[in-house]
Amino acid sequence: MFAFPESARLGKRIFKKLFEENATLTVTDRKALRDDLDVLTWAYTLKPSTVPIQPYQDSEREYLEIAVLEADLKSPKRVARLAQIIHRAIPYPVILLFNHQSSIQNHQFQISLAHKRFSQAEKGAVVADDFLATSWIALADPSPPQQAFVASLRFADLPQTHFYALYSAWADRLVALACADLSGAFRLKTTPERRGQRKARLTECRALEARIQGLRTKIRKEAQFNRQVEFNTQIKQLERALREEVARL
């Protein structure tokens, strides 16, 4: 899928106890690691000694290398929680590939990214923010937008100037797939300005979806007919606004 060069292969297992010993974990975090995560592998390391790409550093961030991790899951129940645990525990930007297979016919995967920046609260610390993740993709039957997304991930086809440009290109593709989940078409924007606008519109779409879902929940609980009508009118207005935002993605 990524077609990483063989020079970057690592193939080293990461044991769960390393997170338990070196990270601040809640009871839910420990349960997710214990019950949901099967095997975590550090599959590839992209750094100047393994690929011809330069490090990147500015006042906000330092991208010296990119870690590529593969997580085989026993259960996808808390996959978002696991993604946060793993991204926050590793100071480098991480490409995190989750695999879950409930049967031979049902093998699905999900890709998770999170940009890293210097902490403003603690000198020398690195924090993860801007978490991104695809929906689950069926390995045997991806949708046309998912097929286009996978075809766009090849390492050799992406910017090679420095690691921040490379990682940002993958992040742009995750945003494009999230937009395709709404619009039905996988399209990459060509300029930083247009990519920023699209990300803001995607955030607005998610907010509109949440408001619509909240109103639908209220309708199910509301006994008064006139209030149900009021909520339904609001839903139709929000759905119209959502369609307009999706058309601009």
Summary of the structure (lengths in Angstrom):
residues: 249
radius of gyration: 20.2
end to end distance: 25.5
largest distance: 67.8
contacts: 705
relative contact order: 0.10
helix: 46%
strand: 24%
